[in-house]
Amino acid sequence: MPCTPDFIAFVCDALSPLGEVRSRKMMGDYVIYVNEKCVITACDNNAFVKKLPCIEAMMKDAECGCPYPGAKEAWILEFADRNKVLKVIQALWNELPFPKAKKK
C-alpha cells in the first residue's frame, strides 16, 4: 500500500523545525529530504531510517523492517516523541552525505 498524502504531510510538518523539508515520490513511495539530504524513506505509511551507529542508542527499542523488497533493513521511526524524532533526524543529517550531482 503506498503512503497517503496525509502521512507525508504529517512527517514533513514534524521535521519542519530542522529546516527546509521536501518529499519526492518514487515508485508509489516517498523519500523525504531535510536541507537537501535524504533522511527518510516512507513506505506503507511508515518512516524508515538507515541503521547507522550515530542513532543506534536512540533507536534501540525501535522496530525494524524493509521499506521495499530488496532494501536493507532499516529502523521504523515512530513520531510519538517529537523531540526524539528531531534528535534522530539531526544526528542522521550530520552523518549522511549530500546527494551526488547528476551528470549532464
C-alpha positions as CSV (number, residue, x, y, z in Angstrom):
1,M,0.0,0.0,0.0
2,P,1.5,3.4,-0.9
3,C,1.8,6.2,1.6
4,T,-1.1,8.6,1.9
5,P,-0.6,12.3,1.2
6,D,-1.7,13.0,4.8
7,F,1.1,10.8,6.2
8,I,3.7,12.5,4.1
9,A,2.4,15.9,5.1
10,F,2.5,14.9,8.8
11,V,6.1,13.7,8.5
12,C,7.2,16.8,6.7
13,D,5.5,19.0,9.2
14,A,7.1,17.2,12.1
15,L,10.5,17.7,10.6
16,S,10.0,21.4,9.7
17,P,11.9,22.8,12.8
18,L,15.1,21.3,11.2
19,G,14.9,23.5,8.1
20,E,13.7,23.0,4.5
21,V,11.8,19.8,4.2
22,R,10.5,18.3,0.9
23,S,9.3,14.9,-0.3
24,R,9.7,13.2,-3.6
25,K,7.5,10.5,-4.9
26,M,9.4,7.4,-6.1
27,M,7.5,4.4,-7.5
28,G,4.5,4.9,-5.2
29,D,6.5,5.6,-2.1
30,Y,8.4,8.7,-1.0
31,V,11.8,9.9,0.1
32,I,11.9,12.8,2.5
33,Y,14.7,15.4,2.4
34,V,15.8,17.8,5.1
35,N,18.1,20.6,3.9
36,E,18.7,18.6,0.7
37,K,19.8,15.4,2.4
38,C,17.6,12.2,2.1
39,V,16.8,11.2,5.7
40,I,13.6,9.1,5.5
41,T,12.2,6.5,3.1
42,A,8.5,6.4,3.6
43,C,6.6,3.3,2.6
44,D,3.2,1.9,3.7
45,N,2.8,4.9,6.0
46,N,6.0,4.1,7.9
47,A,9.1,6.2,8.1
48,F,12.3,4.2,7.7
49,V,15.7,5.5,8.7
50,K,19.1,4.0,7.9
51,K,20.7,1.8,10.6
52,L,23.7,3.9,11.4
53,P,25.8,3.8,14.6
54,C,25.1,7.5,15.3
55,I,21.4,6.8,16.2
56,E,21.8,3.2,17.5
57,A,21.3,4.2,21.2
58,M,18.2,6.3,20.4
59,M,16.7,3.6,18.2
60,K,17.5,0.6,20.5
61,D,13.8,-0.2,21.1
62,A,12.6,0.6,17.6
63,E,11.0,-2.0,15.3
64,C,13.0,-2.9,12.1
65,G,11.7,-3.6,8.6
66,C,12.5,-3.3,5.0
67,P,10.8,-0.4,3.2
68,Y,10.5,-2.4,0.0
69,P,11.7,-5.8,-1.4
70,G,15.4,-6.0,-1.8
71,A,16.1,-3.0,0.5
72,K,18.4,-3.1,3.5
73,E,16.8,-3.5,6.9
74,A,16.1,-0.1,8.5
75,W,14.6,1.2,11.7
76,I,11.0,2.4,11.8
77,L,10.8,5.9,13.2
78,E,7.8,6.4,15.5
79,F,6.5,10.0,15.9
80,A,5.0,9.8,19.4
81,D,8.0,11.7,20.8
82,R,8.6,14.7,18.5
83,N,11.8,15.7,20.4
84,K,13.3,12.3,19.9
85,V,12.4,12.3,16.2
86,L,14.1,15.7,15.7
87,K,17.3,14.4,17.5
88,V,17.4,11.2,15.4
89,I,17.0,13.1,12.2
90,Q,19.5,15.7,13.1
91,A,22.1,13.0,14.0
92,L,21.4,11.3,10.7
93,W,21.6,14.5,8.8
94,N,25.1,15.1,10.3
95,E,26.3,11.7,9.1
96,L,24.7,11.4,5.7
97,P,26.3,12.8,2.6
98,F,24.6,15.2,0.2
99,P,23.3,13.5,-3.0
100,K,25.8,13.4,-5.8
101,A,25.2,15.9,-8.6
102,K,23.7,14.4,-11.7
103,K,26.0,14.3,-14.7
104,K,24.8,16.2,-17.7
